[in-house]
């Protein structure tokens, strides 16, 4: 679990807005040299360091002010903002604030999901075992919970455990990794204080120079550290050469694929479409079109997201949409529609680079 301050870097925002898709608008640069020979990054200039320090202080101030709240939304947002900050006082840590968010009225499984990250990767105890157990009871009808269990079984080389988790996922009615819940909390918190003036000074080209831009940078950068299940075990188990020989397995794989296709996550949808097309050849033309449309959607969402850093007319509505809740995929679609971008790819459009099926949603 990262404990430095990567969340304030522009790279975090690029990733949060689907940098992989956005980069397909441009030529990919050559691969960097191996770590042993690559040049070390230059130290930040005094102006850059001052801005970074101001961004960190602004994030600390947001945590401190919102720690006074008693509702789950703002406490969760404060907790997530506190997560990458070092040397927080005990009452302002991710652990304590997430604990309070879970005890607040109307707290739901989205808060429990965020607490999966209340763990120590170096101690090899992630995700948080107590929270994972609680989710199985609290959100047992969510296939994403069983994808976590499937991934855990895979790491232990427990084939029976993987198959059992897949069966539970197949019986679930939805797929939600609760990204929208975390983003909603953070986006509401960043609106409670204006950014410090120093956060908008000494910027580089493409970095935010307005309050809205700074709020976007922090909100989506922090949200991008949201814990997500790996979907690689699912892809491995549901390969056509494997599931195609087992009717029960194939049936469960197709049920999970359906939940993913209509779930919360763009990457989850991509995986669901891939499995559906592989295991049901009669649907492949349809799933290929949907996958192409999804690639178009994510490419344009990435472009719009990065452009919003310097355009308050776009950035303001994007923050408002994040504050209203919903899922990651619903935010993508609403952003496209609000900006007059079709959700269907033009007939003559193709992604610039063919990409393999996603194997993991990161974490």
C-alpha positions in Angstrom: 0.0 0.0 0.0 1.5 3.3 -1.1 2.2 5.7 1.7 3.9 8.5 -0.2 2.2 11.3 -2.0 1.7 10.1 -5.6 -1.9 11.2 -5.6 -1.0 14.8 -6.3 1.0 14.1 -9.4 -0.5 14.7 -12.9 0.2 11.1 -13.7 -2.3 9.9 -11.2 -5.0 11.9 -12.8 -4.1 10.7 -16.3 -4.4 7.1 -15.0 -7.7 7.9 -13.3 -9.2 9.2 -16.5 -8.0 6.1 -18.5 -4.6 7.2 -19.7 -4.3 4.0 -21.6 -7.3 5.0 -23.7 -6.2 8.7 -23.9 -2.8 7.7 -25.1 -4.2 6.0 -28.1 -4.8 9.4 -29.6 -1.1 9.9 -29.9 1.9 7.8 -30.9 3.3 5.7 -28.1 6.8 6.7 -27.1 9.6 4.2 -27.1 9.9 2.0 -24.1 12.1 3.4 -21.3 15.6 2.1 -20.7 15.9 -0.7 -18.0 15.9 0.6 -14.5 19.6 -0.1 -14.1 20.5 2.3 -17.0 17.6 4.7 -17.0 18.4 8.3 -16.0 17.1 9.3 -12.6 14.3 11.9 -12.5 15.5 15.4 -11.9 14.8 16.9 -8.5 11.9 19.3 -8.5 12.7 23.0 -8.8 12.1 25.2 -5.8 8.8 26.4 -7.4 7.7 22.8 -8.1 8.5 21.8 -4.6 6.6 24.7 -3.1 3.6 23.8 -5.2 3.8 20.1 -4.1 4.1 21.2 -0.5 1.0 23.4 -0.9 -1.0 20.5 -2.4 0.0 18.2 0.5 -1.0 20.9 3.0 -4.3 21.5 1.3 -5.0 17.7 1.4 -4.1 17.7 5.1 -6.4 20.7 5.8 -9.3 19.0 4.0 -8.8 15.9 6.2 -8.7 17.9 9.4 -11.8 20.0 8.6 -13.9 17.0 7.4 -12.9 14.9 10.4 -15.3 17.0 12.3 -18.2 15.7 10.2 -20.4 12.8 11.3 -21.9 11.6 8.0 -20.5 8.6 6.1 -19.9 10.4 2.8 -17.6 13.1 4.2 -15.8 10.8 6.7 -15.1 8.3 3.9 -13.8 11.1 1.7 -11.5 12.4 4.5 -10.3 8.9 5.2 -9.3 8.3 1.6 -7.6 11.7 1.4 -5.6 10.8 4.6 -4.6 7.4 3.3 -1.4 8.5 1.4 -0.4 11.2 3.9 2.5 10.3 6.2 2.7 11.2 9.9 -1.0 11.9 10.5 -2.1 12.3 14.1 -4.1 9.2 15.3 -7.5 10.8 15.0 -6.8 11.9 11.4 -5.5 8.6 10.0 -7.1 6.5 7.2 -7.7 3.7 9.8 -9.6 5.9 12.3 -11.6 8.0 9.9 -12.7 4.9 7.9 -13.7 3.2 11.1 -15.8 6.3 12.0 -17.3 6.3 8.5 -18.4 2.7 8.9 -20.1 3.5 12.2 -22.0 6.5 10.7 -25.7 6.3 9.8 -26.3 5.1 6.2 -22.8 3.6 5.8 -23.0 0.7 3.4 -20.8 -1.9 1.8 -18.9 0.8 -0.1 -17.3 2.0 3.1 -16.4 -1.6 4.0 -14.9 -2.1 0.6 -12.7 1.0 1.0 -11.5 -0.5 4.3 -10.0 -3.5 2.4 -7.0 -1.1 1.9 -6.6 -0.8 5.7 -3.8 -3.3 5.6 0.0 -3.6 5.2 1.2 -5.1 1.9 4.7 -5.7 3.4 3.1 -7.9 6.0 1.2 -9.7 3.2 -2.2 -9.2 4.8 -4.0 -7.3 2.0 -6.8 -7.1 1.5 -8.0 -6.7 5.0 -9.3 -10.1 6.0 -11.9 -8.9 8.4 -13.4 -6.5 5.9 -13.4 -9.2 3.2 -15.3 -11.5 5.5 -17.7 -8.7 6.4 -18.4 -8.1 2.7 -19.4 -11.7 2.1 -22.3 -11.1 4.5 -23.0 -7.5 3.8 -22.8 -7.7 0.0 -23.0 -11.4 -0.8 -25.1 -10.6 -3.9 -22.3 -8.6 -5.5 -20.1 -10.6 -7.8 -17.2 -8.2 -7.2 -16.9 -9.6 -3.7 -16.5 -13.1 -5.0 -13.9 -11.9 -7.5 -11.9 -10.9 -4.5 -12.3 -14.4 -3.1 -11.4 -15.9 -6.4 -8.2 -13.9 -6.6 -7.3 -14.9 -3.0 -7.8 -18.5 -3.8 -5.7 -18.2 -7.0 -2.8 -16.8 -5.0 -3.0 -19.9 -2.8 -3.2 -22.2 -5.9 -6.5 -23.3 -4.5 -8.4 -24.5 -7.6 -11.4 -25.7 -5.6 -11.6 -22.3 -3.9 -11.5 -20.5 -7.2 -14.3 -22.7 -8.6 -16.4 -22.2 -5.5 -15.9 -18.4 -5.7 -16.9 -18.4 -9.3 -20.1 -20.3 -8.5 -21.0 -17.7 -5.9 -20.2 -14.9 -8.4 -22.5 -16.5 -10.9 -25.3 -16.5 -8.5 -24.9 -12.8 -7.7 -27.2 -10.2 -9.3 -24.7 -7.4 -9.9 -21.1 -6.3 -10.1 -20.0 -3.2 -8.2 -16.5 -2.4 -7.0 -17.8 0.8 -5.3 -15.4 3.2 -7.1 -18.2 5.7 -7.4 -18.9 5.6 -3.6 -15.2 6.5 -2.9 -15.1 9.2 -5.5 -18.3 10.7 -4.3 -16.8 11.1 -0.8 -13.6 12.6 -2.0 -15.3 14.9 -4.5 -17.6 16.2 -1.7 -14.6 16.8 0.6 -12.5 18.7 -1.8 -15.4 21.2 -2.2 -15.4 22.1 1.5 -12.3 24.3 1.3 -10.9 26.5 -1.5 -7.4 25.3 -2.6 -4.5 27.3 -1.2 -3.3 29.9 -3.7 0.2 28.3 -3.8 -1.3 25.1 -5.3 -1.9 27.0 -8.5 1.5 28.6 -8.7 4.6 27.2 -10.4 2.6 24.9 -12.6 3.9 23.1 -15.6 2.1 23.0 -19.0 -1.0 20.9 -18.7 -1.2 21.2 -14.9 -4.2 22.9 -13.3 -4.1 26.7 -12.7 -7.6 27.1 -11.2 -9.3 25.9 -8.1 -11.6 23.5 -10.0 -8.5 22.0 -11.7 -6.8 21.5 -8.4 -9.9 19.8 -6.9 -10.1 17.5 -9.9 -6.5 16.6 -9.7 -6.8 15.6 -6.1 -10.2 14.0 -6.2 -9.6 11.7 -9.2 -5.9 11.1 -8.3 -6.8 9.9 -4.8 -9.8 7.9 -6.1 -7.6 6.1 -8.6 -6.0 4.2 -5.6 -9.3 2.5 -5.0 -8.9 -1.2 -4.2 -10.1 -3.5 -7.1 -10.2 -7.2 -7.6 -7.9 -8.8 -10.2 -9.9 -10.4 -13.0 -7.0 -12.5 -14.3 -8.1 -15.7 -12.4 -11.6 -15.3 -14.0 -10.1 -14.9 -17.5 -7.9 -17.9 -16.9 -10.7 -20.2 -15.7 -13.1 -19.0 -18.4 -10.9 -19.6 -21.4 -12.7 -21.1 -24.3 -10.3 -24.1 -24.4 -11.1 -24.8 -20.7 -14.7 -23.7 -20.0 -15.8 -24.9 -23.5 -15.3 -28.5 -22.3 -17.4 -28.1 -19.1 -21.0 -27.1 -19.4 -21.4 -26.2 -15.7 -18.2 -24.1 -15.8 -19.3 -22.4 -19.1 -22.7 -21.6 -17.7 -21.2 -19.9 -14.6 -18.6 -18.0 -16.7 -21.3 -16.6 -18.9 -23.4 -15.6 -15.9 -20.5 -13.7 -14.4 -19.6 -12.2 -17.8 -23.2 -10.8 -17.9 -22.8 -9.2 -14.5 -19.5 -7.7 -15.5 -21.0 -6.4 -18.8 -23.7 -4.5 -17.0 -21.7 -3.6 -13.8 -19.9 -0.6 -12.5 -16.5 -0.9 -14.0 -15.3 -0.1 -17.6 -12.5 -2.7 -17.3 -15.0 -5.2 -15.8 -17.3 -4.6 -18.8 -14.3 -5.2 -21.2 -13.6 -8.5 -19.4 -17.3 -9.5 -19.5 -17.5 -8.8 -23.2 -14.4 -10.8 -23.9 -15.6 -13.9 -22.0 -19.1 -13.6 -23.5 -17.7 -13.5 -27.0 -15.2 -16.3 -26.4 -17.8 -18.7 -25.0 -20.8 -17.8 -27.1 -19.7 -17.5 -30.8 -23.2 -16.5 -31.8 -22.8 -13.3 -29.7 -19.3 -12.4 -30.9 -20.3 -9.9 -33.5 -22.3 -8.0 -30.9 -19.7 -8.2 -28.1 -17.0 -7.1 -30.6 -19.1 -4.0 -31.4 -19.7 -3.3 -27.8 -16.0 -3.7 -27.0 -15.1 -1.3 -29.8 -17.7 1.3 -28.5 -16.2 0.9 -25.0 -12.7 1.6 -26.3 -14.1 4.7 -28.0 -15.8 5.8 -24.9 -12.7 5.4 -22.7 -10.5 7.2 -25.2 -12.8 10.2 -25.3 -13.4 10.2 -21.6 -9.6 10.3 -21.1 -9.2 13.2 -23.4 -12.1 15.1 -21.8 -10.9 14.4 -18.3 -7.4 15.7 -18.9 -8.8 18.7 -20.8 -11.0 19.5 -17.7 -7.9 20.3 -15.7 -7.6 23.6 -17.6 -11.2 24.2 -18.5 -13.6 25.0 -15.7 -16.6 24.8 -18.0 -15.9 21.1 -18.3 -14.2 20.5 -14.9 -17.1 22.0 -12.8 -19.8 19.7 -14.2 -17.5 16.7 -14.0 -16.9 17.4 -10.2 -20.7 17.9 -9.8 -21.3 14.5 -11.4 -18.8 12.8 -9.2 -20.4 14.4 -6.1 -23.8 13.0 -7.1 -22.7 9.4 -6.9 -23.2 6.6 -9.4 -20.8 4.2 -10.8 -17.5 4.7 -12.7 -19.1 3.6 -15.9 -22.2 5.8 -15.5 -19.8 8.8 -14.9 -18.0 7.9 -18.1 -21.2 7.9 -20.1 -22.7 11.0 -18.5 -19.5 12.9 -19.2 -19.5 11.9 -22.8 -23.2 12.9 -23.3 -22.7 16.2 -21.4 -19.9 17.1 -23.9 -21.8 16.1 -27.0 -19.7 13.0 -27.6 -21.6 9.9 -29.0 -21.3 6.8 -27.0 -21.1 4.7 -30.2 -17.9 4.7 -32.2 -18.1 6.1 -35.7 -18.3 3.4 -38.4 -14.8 4.2 -39.7 -13.1 4.4 -36.3 -10.8 1.8 -34.9 -8.4 1.8 -31.9 -4.9 2.8 -33.0 -3.4 -0.2 -31.2 -5.0 -3.6 -30.7 -4.9 -4.5 -27.0 -5.1 -7.8 -25.3 -8.0 -8.5 -23.0 -7.6 -6.9 -19.6 -6.2 -9.2 -16.9 -6.6 -7.1 -13.8 -8.3 -4.0 -12.6 -5.3 -3.1 -10.4 -5.5 -2.2 -6.8 
